Amino acid sequence: MEQIINKIDWSPLFISIKTGIVATILAFFLGIYLARLVMMTKDKVKWLLDGIFTLPLVLPPTVAGFLLLLLFSVRRPLGAYLYINFNIKIVQTWAGCVIAAFAIAFPLMYRNARGAFEQIDVNLIYAGRTLGLSEFKIFWKIILPSAKPGLLSGMVLTFARALGEYGATTMLAGNILGKTRTISVSIASEAAAGNYGKAGFWVIVIVILSFIIVVSINFLTGKGMKNSRRWSG
């Protein structure tokens, strides 16, 4: 094992963590905004928007990756526009890793945010309005604090999903060592090449990270400790 560790290129770990952090930040703020927006729309529009925002969660990652590839390819209008006017290339770049991870992980943040908002006692909102608080202050002083456990849980789950994304990443960003090869991509690549020692090493790494993430959810939301006290009497 020591010989394997000495031969390991650690760039997949750094790329995965960096990708996960950026994708989670984007999904966090956009997920909260869109969850709130959907809740304020009419039912028919709400169902349509909810279906669109949740769709990447049920689509095979390779399908989502293929759609992203069509969208951002330099041979397509959007991809060509970004490349010609801003010299921004998405395909086979780290930006592609972020977009792929964001697209796949975003529904987790959106669904958790919406679920957290829906569980808020509306009487608290009515009380805030009665006291003359603006909708902006109600959102920041009442809604967000009340929804905090659900939002934190969504954020951690989003990071976990972004960290382990494989299908859409390989379709959009490819497998370039030191540039777009994440841990998940590295596991598949090493296993395909017969390097089971390195593949196993990265499996251990991702399992440890996943365990830390699960523990973090319990710590941030406090659910684990509350349930423990309840069962212990």
Backbone torsions as a table, in degrees:
resi	resn	phi	psi	omega
1	MET	NA	-38.6	179.7
2	GLU	-62.3	-38.1	178.0
3	GLN	-66.1	-37.4	178.4
4	ILE	-65.3	-44.9	-179.4
5	ILE	-60.9	-39.8	-179.7
6	ASN	-65.1	-25.6	-178.8
7	LYS	-94.2	-1.0	-175.5
8	ILE	-75.3	133.5	169.3
9	ASP	-91.1	116.7	-172.3
10	TRP	-81.9	0.7	-177.3
11	SER	-59.3	-36.3	177.7
12	PRO	-58.7	-35.5	178.9
13	LEU	-65.9	-48.0	-179.0
14	PHE	-65.7	-39.8	179.2
15	ILE	-65.2	-41.5	-179.8
16	SER	-64.0	-47.3	-178.8
17	ILE	-65.3	-44.4	179.1
18	LYS	-62.0	-43.6	178.7
19	THR	-63.3	-45.0	-179.3
20	GLY	-61.9	-41.0	-179.3
21	ILE	-64.9	-49.3	-177.9
22	VAL	-64.7	-44.6	179.6
23	ALA	-63.2	-37.3	-179.9
24	THR	-68.8	-41.1	178.1
25	ILE	-60.8	-46.1	178.8
26	LEU	-62.3	-46.2	-178.2
27	ALA	-67.3	-33.8	-178.1
28	PHE	-61.9	-55.1	-176.7
29	PHE	-71.1	-42.1	179.9
30	LEU	-69.5	-36.8	179.0
31	GLY	-63.4	-43.1	177.9
32	ILE	-64.1	-45.3	-178.5
33	TYR	-62.3	-47.9	-176.8
34	LEU	-72.0	-33.8	176.6
35	ALA	-63.4	-42.3	177.6
36	ARG	-67.2	-39.9	179.9
37	LEU	-64.3	-44.1	-179.8
38	VAL	-63.0	-39.6	-179.1
39	MET	-66.0	-23.6	-177.8
40	MET	-93.6	-0.4	-179.3
41	THR	-95.1	168.9	178.7
42	LYS	-71.0	160.2	-172.2
43	ASP	-56.5	-49.1	-176.2
44	LYS	-63.3	-42.2	177.3
45	VAL	-68.9	-37.1	179.9
46	LYS	-60.0	-45.8	-179.7
47	TRP	-62.8	-40.0	-179.8
48	LEU	-65.7	-48.8	179.9
49	LEU	-63.5	-41.5	-179.8
50	ASP	-62.3	-38.7	177.6
51	GLY	-65.0	-40.3	-179.9
52	ILE	-65.9	-45.5	-176.5
53	PHE	-72.7	-24.0	-178.6
54	THR	-92.3	-17.3	-173.7
55	LEU	-51.6	-44.4	-179.6
56	PRO	-60.4	-19.7	-179.2
57	LEU	-72.3	-29.4	-176.8
58	VAL	-104.0	-14.8	177.7
59	LEU	-75.9	144.5	170.7
60	PRO	-58.9	135.7	-178.3
61	PRO	-54.1	-33.7	179.1
62	THR	-66.6	-32.9	177.0
63	VAL	-67.3	-46.4	177.6
64	ALA	-61.0	-40.9	178.9
65	GLY	-64.4	-39.2	178.8
66	PHE	-65.1	-41.3	177.7
67	LEU	-64.0	-40.1	177.0
68	LEU	-65.7	-37.1	178.3
69	LEU	-63.7	-42.2	176.7
70	LEU	-64.1	-36.4	-176.9
71	LEU	-71.9	-41.4	-172.0
72	PHE	-104.6	1.6	175.9
73	SER	-61.1	142.3	-179.1
74	VAL	-67.5	-9.2	176.5
75	ARG	-88.9	-4.7	179.3
76	ARG	-106.6	158.3	-174.2
77	PRO	-53.5	-49.8	-177.2
78	LEU	-66.7	-48.1	180.0
79	GLY	-61.8	-41.0	178.5
80	ALA	-66.0	-39.5	179.9
81	TYR	-62.9	-46.6	179.7
82	LEU	-62.9	-39.4	-176.5
83	TYR	-74.5	-42.4	-176.2
84	ILE	-73.4	-42.2	-173.7
85	ASN	-90.2	-30.4	-175.7
86	PHE	-124.9	1.6	-178.6
87	ASN	56.1	36.9	179.3
88	ILE	-105.3	120.9	178.3
89	LYS	-116.7	128.5	-176.4
90	ILE	-97.1	-42.7	-175.8
91	VAL	-67.2	132.3	179.8
92	GLN	57.6	40.4	174.3
93	THR	-135.2	168.2	177.9
94	TRP	-64.0	-32.3	175.8
95	ALA	-58.0	-35.0	176.6
96	GLY	-64.6	-37.3	175.9
97	CYS	-60.0	-44.7	-178.4
98	VAL	-65.3	-45.8	-178.6
99	ILE	-64.7	-42.5	179.1
100	ALA	-63.2	-46.6	179.9
101	ALA	-64.0	-41.1	178.9
102	PHE	-62.9	-46.4	-177.3
103	ALA	-61.1	-39.8	-177.7
104	ILE	-79.3	-36.4	-175.0
105	ALA	-87.0	-22.6	-175.8
106	PHE	-52.9	-44.4	-178.5
107	PRO	-56.9	-30.7	178.7
108	LEU	-64.9	-41.9	178.1
109	MET	-68.9	-42.8	-179.5
110	TYR	-62.4	-47.8	-178.0
111	ARG	-66.4	-39.7	177.9
112	ASN	-66.9	-40.1	178.8
113	ALA	-64.9	-44.9	179.4
114	ARG	-64.2	-42.7	178.1
115	GLY	-61.7	-39.2	179.0
116	ALA	-66.7	-40.1	179.2
117	PHE	-67.4	-37.7	-177.5
118	GLU	-69.7	-22.5	-179.0
119	GLN	-88.2	-3.3	179.8
120	ILE	-72.0	137.5	177.8
121	ASP	-67.4	115.9	-177.3
122	VAL	-63.8	-20.8	178.8
123	ASN	-63.7	-30.5	176.7
124	LEU	-65.6	-38.7	178.4
125	ILE	-67.7	-43.2	178.7
126	TYR	-62.8	-38.3	179.2
127	ALA	-64.0	-40.4	177.9
128	GLY	-63.0	-40.2	177.7
129	ARG	-67.0	-37.9	178.0
130	THR	-62.4	-35.1	179.2
131	LEU	-78.7	-1.9	176.4
132	GLY	87.8	15.1	178.5
133	LEU	-73.8	142.5	176.2
134	SER	-72.0	162.8	178.9
135	GLU	-61.7	-32.7	178.3
136	PHE	-64.4	-46.2	179.6
137	LYS	-68.8	-35.1	177.1
138	ILE	-61.7	-41.4	-179.1
139	PHE	-64.8	-44.6	-175.8
140	TRP	-80.2	-32.0	-174.2
141	LYS	-99.0	-20.0	-176.8
142	ILE	-119.2	-54.7	-173.6
143	ILE	-67.7	-53.2	-177.7
144	LEU	-61.2	-47.7	177.9
145	PRO	-60.4	-37.4	-179.5
146	SER	-69.5	-32.3	-177.8
147	ALA	-91.9	2.9	-173.1
148	LYS	-52.7	-48.0	-179.5
149	PRO	-58.8	-43.8	179.9
150	GLY	-66.6	-37.5	179.7
151	LEU	-68.3	-41.5	178.6
152	LEU	-65.9	-40.8	177.3
153	SER	-61.9	-43.6	178.1
154	GLY	-62.9	-38.6	-179.6
155	MET	-64.3	-44.3	-178.7
156	VAL	-68.6	-41.6	177.7
157	LEU	-64.2	-37.3	177.8
158	THR	-63.3	-43.1	178.1
159	PHE	-62.5	-41.4	179.6
160	ALA	-62.7	-42.9	-179.5
161	ARG	-67.7	-41.6	179.2
162	ALA	-65.8	-36.4	-178.9
163	LEU	-64.8	-35.7	-175.5
164	GLY	-101.1	9.6	-177.4
165	GLU	-63.8	135.5	-178.6
166	TYR	-128.9	-56.4	-170.9
167	GLY	-58.3	-54.4	-178.8
168	ALA	-67.5	-32.5	-179.8
169	THR	-65.0	-45.4	-179.7
170	THR	-66.1	-33.9	179.7
171	MET	-69.5	-42.9	-173.7
172	LEU	-92.4	-44.6	-173.1
173	ALA	-100.2	-17.8	178.9
174	GLY	80.3	-159.1	-175.1
175	ASN	-136.7	74.9	-178.2
176	ILE	-110.0	113.9	-177.1
177	LEU	-59.8	130.9	179.7
178	GLY	81.8	-0.6	-177.1
179	LYS	-131.7	-53.7	-178.5
180	THR	-129.4	1.2	-179.4
181	ARG	-81.2	109.6	177.2
182	THR	-90.6	-179.2	-179.4
183	ILE	-61.9	-46.0	-178.5
184	SER	-62.8	-42.4	178.2
185	VAL	-65.8	-38.1	179.8
186	SER	-64.4	-39.5	178.9
187	ILE	-60.7	-47.3	180.0
188	ALA	-64.0	-41.2	-178.1
189	SER	-66.4	-45.7	-178.8
190	GLU	-67.9	-38.1	178.9
191	ALA	-66.2	-40.9	179.0
192	ALA	-64.8	-31.6	179.9
193	ALA	-85.3	-1.1	179.9
194	GLY	83.9	8.2	179.0
195	ASN	-89.7	72.6	-173.6
196	TYR	-69.6	-25.1	177.1
197	GLY	-64.8	-48.2	179.0
198	LYS	-67.7	-40.0	178.2
199	ALA	-61.4	-42.1	178.6
200	GLY	-64.8	-36.5	177.8
201	PHE	-61.0	-45.8	-179.3
202	TRP	-69.1	-30.7	174.9
203	VAL	-62.7	-44.0	178.0
204	ILE	-61.0	-42.8	-180.0
205	VAL	-60.4	-47.6	-176.7
206	ILE	-69.2	-32.4	176.6
207	VAL	-66.1	-43.4	178.6
208	ILE	-63.0	-45.4	179.0
209	LEU	-62.0	-41.2	179.7
210	SER	-64.0	-40.1	178.3
211	PHE	-63.7	-42.9	178.3
212	ILE	-60.8	-38.7	-179.7
213	ILE	-66.1	-42.7	179.1
214	VAL	-62.8	-43.8	177.8
215	VAL	-63.1	-37.4	179.7
216	SER	-62.9	-37.1	178.9
217	ILE	-61.8	-45.8	178.7
218	ASN	-63.6	-38.9	-179.1
219	PHE	-67.8	-44.6	-176.8
220	LEU	-71.1	-38.1	-177.6
221	THR	-88.0	-23.4	-179.8
222	GLY	78.2	3.8	-175.7
223	LYS	-66.4	-39.7	-177.2
224	GLY	-61.9	-44.6	-178.8
225	MET	-68.4	-38.6	179.9
226	LYS	-64.0	-44.1	179.7
227	ASN	-65.6	-34.4	179.8
228	SER	-64.9	-42.9	179.7
229	ARG	-65.2	-38.9	-177.4
230	ARG	-64.7	-44.0	-178.0
231	TRP	-75.0	-26.3	-179.6
232	SER	-82.6	-7.7	178.0
233	GLY	82.7	NA	NA
